[in-house]
Amino acid sequence: MAGGKNSQSGFQPDSDVHITYEEQQKINKFARQNAKLEDYKEELKVKQNELKNLEDAFDELTLMDDDAKIPYYIGEVFVHQCLEKTQNCLEDAKSKKKTEIANLESKCADLKTIMSELKTQLYAKFGSRINLESEESD
């Protein structure tokens, strides 16, 4: 198989195919967008886990007495606050986290739109000689 083609991923060179500068730029842009999308997905997982932790903490507070002093971590120290104030702090934190998640989801959707347009253009030109599919598709 000394002269065989590597069919794993990326562009498969062929003698009758010429890649223009613009097409190479599209391939490069797709790769950059894909890398950015993967970063956003990882960040999204972290933020979703943080939101779950906040929700779990809020649920735990329902078991506390109204006059209990709750240790609440702020910056680098714990402060003791009343149940109502702690619940308010957690609600604020949950709201901010939900906004961060929504912003990340919007960025992911925008990137997917750009990538879809690039895929259409590149597959139209190169067909099966290019592989733009990630190993795990969603």
N, C-alpha and C positions, 0 to 999 in steps of 0.2 A: 504494500500500500504506500509505496514511496511517493507516488504522485497524486494520491487521493486527497479529497477535500475534507477539511475539518467541518463537521456539521453541528458542532456544539452550540455556538451562539455568535452573534455579531454578523458582520458582512462577509460573505463568501466571494472572494475575488473570482472573476471569470474574464477570459480574454476579450469577450465581446461587450463588456460593460465598462463604461467610463463614468467615474464619479466626478461630478463638477464640484467646484469650491462650495457653491450654495448647498448642494446635497450633503457634502461632508459637514457643513455647518449645522444642517438639520439633524444629522446623526449625532453630532456632538451635543447639540442643545437637548435632544431627547435623553441622552445619557446623563446630562447635568440635572434635568428635571426629574429623572427617575431616582437619582441619588438623593435629591432634596426631598422627594416624596417619601423615601424610606426613612429619612431623618425625622420627618413630620410624624410618620406612623409610630416610630419609637417614642417620640415625645408625647404623642397622644395616649399611648398605653400607660406611660408614667402618670400623666395627669388624670386619667380615668381611675387609676389605682388610688391616687391621692384623694379624689372625690369620694371613692368608696370608703376610704379610711375616715374621712370627715363625717360621712353619713353614719357609719358604725359608731363613731364617738357620740354623735348627736343622739342616736338610739339608746346608747348606754346611759345617757343623762336622764332619760325618762324614769330610770330605776332609782334615781337619787332623791333624797329628801329635799324639800324646798329651801331649808335653811343650811344645807351643806355648803361648805367652801370647796370649790373645785380648783385643783391646780391646773393652770393654763399656761402653756409654753409660748412665750413671746420673745422673739429674738434669741437670746442666749440664756434666759432665766425663766423660772416658773413663777407665776403670780397666783395668789389665791383670790378667786372672785366668787360672787354669788352665782347660783344656778342660772338665773335669768340672764345675767350679763354673759356668762359662758355660752349659753344657747344662742344669744345674739351674735357673739363673735363667730361661732361655728356657722351660723346662717350666712353671715357676711362672707366668710371664707368659702363656703359652698357656692355662693352666688358668683364670686370672682372666678372660682375654678371652672364653673359651667361656662362662663364667658370665654375663658381661655380655651376650653375644649371646642366650643362653637367656632372660634376664630381658626383653630387648627383644622377643623373639619372643612371649613370654607377654603382654606389654603390648599388642602388636599384635593378638593373638588376642582379648583381652578387649575392645578397642575395636571390632573387627569384629563381635563378638557384640552389643554395644550398638547399633552402627550398623544391623545387620541387623534388630533388633527395631524400631528407629525407622523404618526403611524400610518394613517391613511395615505399621506403623500409618499412616504418611503416605500410602503408595500406596493403602491401603484407603480412605482418606478422599478423596484428591485425584486418584487415577488418573493419567492421562496429562498432567494439568495441572501436574505437578511432576516435576522431573528431579533425581534424587539419584545418578545414575551419574557416576563420575569418568571422565575422558578415557581413562585407562589402567587397566583393571580387572585384578585378579589373582585 
